[in-house]
Amino acid sequence: MYITETAKERIANTLVWYPSHVVMPKTSSTNAATAAARDLIYAMQNPHPAAPIAPLADDHRKGLQNLAEIFQQVGRNHTSSEDLD
């Protein structure tokens, strides 16, 4: 690593960063929920063939598809409102 005080490089076993001049980015709860909804949509629409759970019944599959559509609609509305900012 480079030490600014000595203007030299130093080899260290451990390096810890304490950001004091830069604010670390944060994810809002809305962005976290939107990302989780996108992950759920993908998982519902692309089931993994090796899943250890029993195959879904038709009514369960329809319910999950309805949830995916709701999540997609909310995501589109959220994205549209962000474009206005």
C-alpha positions in Angstrom: 0.0 0.0 0.0 1.1 3.6 -0.5 1.7 5.7 2.6 1.1 9.4 1.8 3.0 10.7 4.9 6.2 9.0 3.8 5.5 8.9 0.1 6.6 5.3 0.0 5.0 1.9 -0.4 4.7 -0.6 2.4 3.8 -4.3 2.5 1.2 -5.2 5.1 -0.7 -8.3 6.1 -3.9 -6.5 6.9 -5.6 -3.4 5.5 -8.7 -1.8 7.0 -10.5 1.1 5.3 -12.2 3.8 7.3 -13.8 6.1 4.9 -13.8 9.6 6.4 -13.9 11.8 3.3 -16.4 9.8 1.3 -19.9 8.9 2.4 -20.6 5.2 1.8 -23.6 4.7 -0.5 -26.7 3.3 1.0 -29.7 1.4 -0.4 -33.1 2.7 0.4 -35.7 0.3 1.6 -37.7 1.0 -1.6 -34.7 0.0 -3.8 -34.0 -3.1 -1.7 -37.7 -4.2 -1.9 -37.6 -3.5 -5.7 -34.5 -5.6 -6.1 -36.0 -8.4 -4.0 -39.2 -8.3 -6.1 -37.1 -8.6 -9.3 -35.3 -11.6 -7.9 -38.6 -13.2 -6.9 -40.0 -12.6 -10.4 -37.0 -14.3 -12.0 -37.2 -17.2 -9.5 -40.9 -17.7 -10.1 -40.6 -17.4 -13.9 -37.5 -19.6 -14.1 -37.8 -22.4 -11.6 -34.6 -24.5 -11.2 -35.2 -28.1 -12.3 -33.2 -29.5 -9.4 -35.3 -27.8 -6.7 -35.8 -30.2 -3.7 -39.5 -29.2 -3.3 -42.4 -30.9 -4.9 -43.7 -29.6 -8.2 -46.3 -26.8 -7.9 -49.9 -27.4 -8.4 -51.6 -25.4 -11.1 -53.4 -23.1 -8.6 -50.1 -22.4 -6.8 -48.4 -21.7 -10.1 -51.2 -19.3 -11.0 -50.9 -17.5 -7.6 -47.2 -17.1 -8.0 -47.6 -15.8 -11.6 -50.1 -13.3 -10.2 -47.6 -12.2 -7.6 -44.9 -11.8 -10.3 -47.2 -9.6 -12.3 -48.0 -7.5 -9.3 -44.3 -7.1 -8.6 -43.6 -6.2 -12.2 -46.3 -3.6 -12.1 -45.0 -2.0 -8.9 -41.5 -2.1 -10.4 -42.6 -0.3 -13.5 -44.5 2.3 -11.5 -41.4 2.8 -9.2 -39.1 3.2 -12.2 -41.5 5.7 -13.9 -41.7 7.8 -10.8 -37.8 7.8 -10.5 -37.6 9.1 -14.1 -39.6 12.2 -13.0 -37.1 13.1 -10.3 
